[in-house]
Every structure is written in structure tokens, then in C-alpha cells.
């Protein structure tokens, strides 16, 4: 059952109380979740109010914000234009960069570069599809075709054309695949990695930074956990996932635990989808404008 993430603050409070988090990681989609979806991806801009909100929450101790998007890393960095205490995850998690002072990270999924020649070849064929209003993005590690401006017959022709391009080339068929989103087709490498994988990876890396703090530097849990004790230490992480599209569903998971050296990390999740619809999420928001309110409510409970 989906609950309204703003109205059911009581349920949010219970989840946070049960999780008792030392650290919160927000994994938040961009288009349709933080900003309104535009007819062209190039028209999207971060409003001053959203910019102020994002910079306002990036100094809160042990609260991490990652923008997880299908956009290329360079594009989302330039579009948001915050280079301090923030994490960007581009190309559906294929590339990740952290600007946190105590948590530096520059990640590219293994073997992604090997697919660039095939993607370049596929891109040249996609550009030959005769549709004037088609918007094509070369994102280096993937290709996006936005068809929001196309009519139904053009969209149908596009889908069949892209399907034929992949099907007729044995190497394309073996190493590339087609994915779909809101009025978008993408050609991506056949690598078992997605937004959910990236979020899980970030949890592990943040956890490693906590372990490093055992030696006197790096991250430290919010609560007074004595790292010098010989017994196993329990550190609680709350991961809040917010998204609006099919690709964001990979972020929506369940609570889990893992051990790292002498520490046990308990990971609790709050999953929220934009729009009341069928989803793996537990909560929903009416539209993208409610996302900052939802995030702020969680931070207030955490900090209170």
C-alpha cells in the first residue's frame, strides 16, 4: 500500500525511530523528482529556491545527498552546479563522483569504457533515423532518444527503428540493450548495474569511511559509539530513495545488514515514488515540488 509521504509523517517517524540512524543517505532522481520534466532535456534548469535548498542541507552532519540520474555525469554536475558536500551519480549509476570533504569518490563501473566504440557506431546509425523532432543525447556510456515532441506514429517508427538497429548487428545484440523510460529510449551496455546498484555501492563506501574513522579520521557515527571497544559495533544507516520513473524502481529495496571488519551495518530504507501509481515504493508524493518538503521532514526528525 502506498502512503502519502507528506500526510503520513507519523509512519515516517516510526520508521526513523526503529532505524535509529547514525547516517542518512538520500538517493534522489533529478528529472521529474527534483525538477519538472521539460519537452527537451536541455531546457531543464535548477531554480534558485531549489539550489538554496540543496546547498542548505549539505552541511548537516552525517546527512549525505546523492543525485542519481540517467543524465551524463558532466551534464548533471554543470546543471546543478554545486561542488561541495554532494554526490552525483550519472548514467544510471555508471559514473559517480562525491564532493564531500570526508568522503571523496570518483567511480566508473568496471569495463564501461570498452563499450564506447560500439555505442559510437550505434549512435551514427541512430542519427540516420529520419525524424526531425527527435532529440538524441550522446552520453558517452549510453545513448538517449527523447521522443516527447513526436506524435504517436513517429514514436512507433522510432521504437521499431532502434529495435532493428540492435537486432541486425550481432555485436550490438550481444553487448548492448534497449531500455525505456518516460518518453525516452536508451541504448546501454549490457552491464549488470543500475541506479539501485549504485545506491548500494554508496552505502558500502560510506560504511568503509566509517570504519576508517576507527583510526581517528574520516566519518564518525552520529551517536556516541565507542570505536575503541573490542566488541562488535553496530552502525545504522537510513537510505531514502526518491524517484519517478521505471529506472528508479531499481533503487526501491528492503532493509538489510552486512558486516565490515568488526562492525555490523544495519541499513533501513524509505522508498518514495513521485505520483500515486503502481510501484515498489512505500510512499508517494503528488509531484516533484513536494520532494524538498519530504526530505526536510526526514532531516528534521533525524536532527530533532
C-alpha positions as CSV (number, residue, x, y, z in Angstrom):
1,X,0.0,0.0,0.0
2,X,1.2,3.5,-0.9
3,X,1.1,6.2,1.8
4,X,1.2,9.9,1.2
5,X,4.8,10.9,2.2
6,X,3.7,14.3,3.4
7,X,0.4,13.5,5.2
8,X,1.7,10.3,6.8
9,X,4.5,11.8,8.8
10,X,3.5,9.6,11.6
11,X,4.6,6.5,9.7
12,X,7.9,8.2,8.7
13,X,8.6,9.0,12.4
14,X,8.0,5.3,13.3
15,X,10.4,4.1,10.6
16,X,13.1,6.5,11.6
17,X,12.7,5.7,15.3
18,X,13.0,1.9,14.5
19,X,16.0,2.5,12.3
20,X,17.7,4.8,14.9
21,X,20.1,6.0,12.1
22,X,23.6,7.3,12.7
23,X,23.8,8.3,9.0
24,X,21.2,9.2,6.3
25,X,21.9,8.8,2.6
26,X,19.3,10.4,0.3
27,X,19.4,8.9,-3.2
28,X,17.2,11.3,-5.3
29,X,16.4,11.2,-9.0
30,X,16.6,14.5,-10.9
31,X,14.2,14.9,-13.8
32,X,10.6,14.6,-12.6
33,X,11.7,14.2,-9.0
34,X,13.7,17.4,-8.1
35,X,12.7,19.4,-11.3
36,X,9.9,19.4,-13.7
37,X,10.3,17.3,-16.9
38,X,10.6,19.6,-19.9
39,X,10.0,18.8,-23.6
40,X,13.7,19.0,-24.1
41,X,16.3,17.8,-21.5
42,X,18.3,20.8,-22.4
43,X,15.6,23.2,-21.1
44,X,15.8,21.9,-17.5
45,X,17.2,24.4,-15.0
46,X,17.6,24.4,-11.2
47,X,15.5,27.2,-9.8
48,X,17.2,29.5,-7.2
49,X,14.9,28.1,-4.5
50,X,15.9,24.5,-5.2
51,X,19.6,25.5,-5.3
52,X,19.3,27.2,-1.9
53,X,17.6,24.1,-0.5
54,X,20.2,21.7,-1.8
55,X,23.1,23.9,-0.5
56,X,21.3,24.4,2.8
57,X,21.1,20.7,3.6
58,X,24.6,19.7,2.5
59,X,26.3,20.9,5.7
60,X,24.2,18.7,8.1
61,X,26.5,16.3,9.9
62,X,26.1,12.7,8.7
63,X,23.5,13.5,6.1
64,X,24.5,12.7,2.6
65,X,22.8,13.7,-0.7
66,X,23.3,11.9,-3.9
67,X,21.5,12.9,-7.1
68,X,21.0,9.7,-9.1
69,X,20.2,10.4,-12.7
70,X,20.2,9.0,-16.2
71,X,22.0,12.1,-17.3
72,X,25.7,12.1,-18.0
73,X,27.8,12.9,-15.0
74,X,29.2,16.1,-16.6
75,X,25.7,17.3,-17.5
76,X,24.2,16.9,-14.0
77,X,27.3,18.5,-12.4
78,X,27.0,21.5,-14.7
79,X,23.2,21.8,-14.4
80,X,23.1,21.6,-10.6
81,X,26.4,23.4,-10.2
82,X,27.2,22.5,-6.6
83,X,30.7,21.3,-6.0
84,X,30.8,20.9,-2.2
85,X,29.2,18.2,0.0
86,X,27.2,16.5,-2.7
87,X,27.4,13.3,-4.7
88,X,26.4,12.9,-8.3
89,X,25.6,9.6,-9.9
90,X,25.3,9.8,-13.7
91,X,24.4,7.4,-16.5
92,X,22.1,5.4,-14.2
93,X,24.9,4.8,-11.7
94,X,27.7,4.0,-14.2
95,X,29.7,7.0,-13.0
96,X,29.7,8.5,-9.5
97,X,31.6,11.5,-8.0
98,X,31.5,12.7,-4.4
99,X,32.4,16.2,-3.3
100,X,32.1,15.6,0.4
101,X,35.2,16.7,2.3
102,X,35.3,13.4,4.4
103,X,34.1,11.2,1.6
104,X,35.8,11.6,-1.7
105,X,34.9,9.2,-4.5
106,X,35.4,9.1,-8.3
107,X,33.9,5.9,-9.7
108,X,33.3,4.4,-13.1
109,X,31.7,1.0,-13.4
110,X,34.1,-1.7,-14.5
111,X,34.7,-2.1,-18.3
112,X,32.3,0.8,-19.2
113,X,34.9,2.3,-21.4
114,X,35.1,-0.9,-23.5
115,X,31.6,-0.2,-24.9
116,X,32.3,3.2,-26.2
117,X,33.3,2.1,-29.8
118,X,30.1,0.1,-30.1
119,X,28.0,2.9,-28.7
120,X,29.7,5.4,-31.1
121,X,28.8,3.1,-34.0
122,X,25.2,2.7,-32.8
123,X,24.9,6.5,-32.4
124,X,25.9,7.1,-36.1
125,X,23.0,4.7,-37.1
126,X,20.5,6.3,-34.7
127,X,21.3,9.7,-36.2
128,X,20.2,8.5,-39.6
129,X,16.7,7.8,-38.4
130,X,14.6,10.3,-40.3
131,X,12.6,12.0,-37.6
132,X,13.0,15.8,-37.4
133,X,11.8,16.4,-33.8
134,X,13.8,13.5,-32.3
135,X,16.3,14.7,-29.6
136,X,19.4,12.5,-29.4
137,X,21.9,12.6,-26.5
138,X,25.3,11.1,-26.7
139,X,26.1,10.4,-23.0
140,X,29.4,8.6,-23.8
141,X,28.3,5.5,-21.9
142,X,24.8,5.4,-23.2
143,X,22.6,7.0,-25.9
144,X,19.3,8.6,-25.1
145,X,16.5,9.3,-27.6
146,X,13.8,11.7,-26.3
147,X,10.5,11.4,-28.2
148,X,8.3,13.8,-26.1
149,X,7.9,16.0,-29.2
150,X,7.0,13.1,-31.5
151,X,3.5,12.1,-32.5
152,X,2.3,8.5,-32.0
153,X,3.2,7.3,-35.4
154,X,6.7,8.8,-35.2
155,X,7.3,7.3,-31.8
156,X,6.2,3.9,-33.1
157,X,8.6,4.3,-36.0
158,X,11.4,5.3,-33.7
159,X,11.0,2.3,-31.4
160,X,11.0,-0.1,-34.4
161,X,14.0,1.6,-36.0
162,X,16.1,1.3,-32.8
163,X,15.0,-2.3,-32.3
164,X,16.1,-3.1,-35.9
165,X,19.5,-1.4,-35.4
166,X,20.2,-3.6,-32.4
167,X,18.8,-6.8,-33.8
168,X,20.6,-6.6,-37.2
169,X,24.1,-6.3,-35.6
170,X,25.3,-9.4,-33.7
171,X,27.7,-7.3,-31.6
172,X,25.1,-4.8,-30.7
173,X,22.7,-7.6,-29.8
174,X,25.3,-9.2,-27.6
175,X,26.8,-6.2,-25.8
176,X,24.0,-3.5,-25.9
177,X,20.4,-3.4,-24.9
178,X,17.4,-1.0,-25.1
179,X,15.7,0.4,-22.0
180,X,12.7,2.6,-21.7
181,X,11.5,5.5,-19.5
182,X,9.1,8.4,-19.7
183,X,9.1,9.3,-23.4
184,X,12.7,8.1,-23.8
185,X,14.5,5.2,-25.3
186,X,18.1,4.4,-24.3
187,X,20.8,2.2,-25.6
188,X,23.1,1.0,-22.8
189,X,25.8,-1.6,-22.3
190,X,24.8,-5.0,-21.1
191,X,26.4,-4.4,-17.7
192,X,24.6,-5.7,-14.6
193,X,24.5,-2.3,-13.0
194,X,21.7,0.2,-12.4
195,X,20.6,3.0,-10.0
196,X,19.9,0.5,-7.3
197,X,23.4,-1.0,-7.7
198,X,24.9,2.5,-7.4
199,X,23.0,3.3,-4.2
200,X,24.1,0.0,-2.6
201,X,27.6,0.7,-3.6
202,X,27.5,4.1,-2.0
203,X,26.2,2.6,1.3
204,X,29.2,0.3,1.3
205,X,31.7,3.0,0.5
206,X,30.3,5.3,3.2
207,X,30.4,2.3,5.6
208,X,34.1,1.9,4.8
209,X,34.7,5.5,5.6
210,X,33.1,4.9,9.0
211,X,35.5,2.0,9.6
212,X,38.4,4.3,8.7
213,X,37.3,6.6,11.4
214,X,38.2,3.9,13.9
215,X,41.8,5.1,13.2
216,X,41.0,8.6,14.1
217,X,39.9,10.2,10.9
218,X,37.1,10.0,8.3
219,X,33.4,9.7,9.1
220,X,32.1,9.1,12.6
221,X,28.6,7.9,13.6
222,X,26.2,10.4,14.9
223,X,25.6,8.6,18.2
224,X,28.4,8.1,20.7
225,X,29.6,4.7,19.5
226,X,33.0,3.8,21.1
227,X,35.1,2.6,18.3
228,X,37.9,1.7,20.7
229,X,35.8,-1.1,22.3
230,X,36.7,-4.6,21.3
231,X,33.1,-5.7,20.9
232,X,31.3,-5.5,17.6
233,X,29.9,-2.1,16.9
234,X,26.5,-1.6,15.3
235,X,26.1,1.4,12.9
236,X,22.7,2.2,11.5
237,X,22.2,3.7,8.1
238,X,18.9,5.0,6.7
239,X,18.8,5.2,2.9
240,X,16.0,7.3,1.5
241,X,15.2,6.6,-2.2
242,X,13.1,9.0,-4.3
243,X,12.3,8.7,-8.0
244,X,9.5,8.9,-10.5
245,X,10.4,6.6,-13.4
246,X,10.8,2.9,-14.2
247,X,14.6,3.1,-13.8
248,X,14.2,4.5,-10.3
249,X,12.3,1.3,-9.2
250,X,15.7,-0.4,-9.0
251,X,16.5,1.8,-6.0
252,X,13.5,0.6,-4.1
253,X,14.7,-2.3,-1.9
254,X,14.3,-3.7,1.6
255,X,16.2,-3.5,4.9
256,X,19.4,-5.5,5.2
257,X,22.6,-5.8,7.2
258,X,26.2,-6.6,6.5
259,X,29.5,-6.9,8.3
260,X,32.6,-4.9,7.6
261,X,35.7,-5.7,9.7
262,X,34.4,-5.6,13.3
263,X,31.3,-3.6,12.5
264,X,27.8,-4.5,11.7
265,X,25.9,-2.1,9.5
266,X,22.1,-2.1,9.6
267,X,20.6,-0.5,6.5
268,X,16.9,0.6,6.6
269,X,15.1,2.1,3.6
270,X,12.4,4.6,2.9
271,X,11.2,4.3,-0.7
272,X,9.2,7.1,-2.2
273,X,7.8,7.5,-5.8
274,X,6.5,10.7,-7.4
275,X,2.9,10.2,-8.3
276,X,0.4,7.7,-6.9
277,X,0.9,4.7,-9.2
278,X,1.9,1.1,-9.1
279,X,5.4,0.9,-7.6
280,X,7.7,-1.0,-5.2
281,X,7.8,2.2,-3.1
282,X,6.1,2.6,0.3
283,X,5.3,6.3,0.0
284,X,4.3,8.7,-2.8
285,X,4.4,12.4,-3.4
286,X,1.9,14.3,-5.5
287,X,4.6,15.8,-7.7
288,X,8.3,16.9,-7.8
289,X,7.5,20.2,-5.9
290,X,6.9,18.1,-2.7
291,X,10.3,16.4,-2.8
292,X,12.1,19.1,-0.8
293,X,9.4,19.1,1.8
294,X,9.7,15.3,2.2
295,X,13.4,15.5,2.5
296,X,13.3,18.3,5.0
297,X,10.7,16.4,7.2
298,X,13.1,13.5,7.4
299,X,16.1,15.6,8.2
300,X,14.1,17.4,10.9
301,X,13.1,14.1,12.6
302,X,16.7,12.9,12.3
303,X,18.1,16.1,13.8
304,X,15.5,16.5,16.4
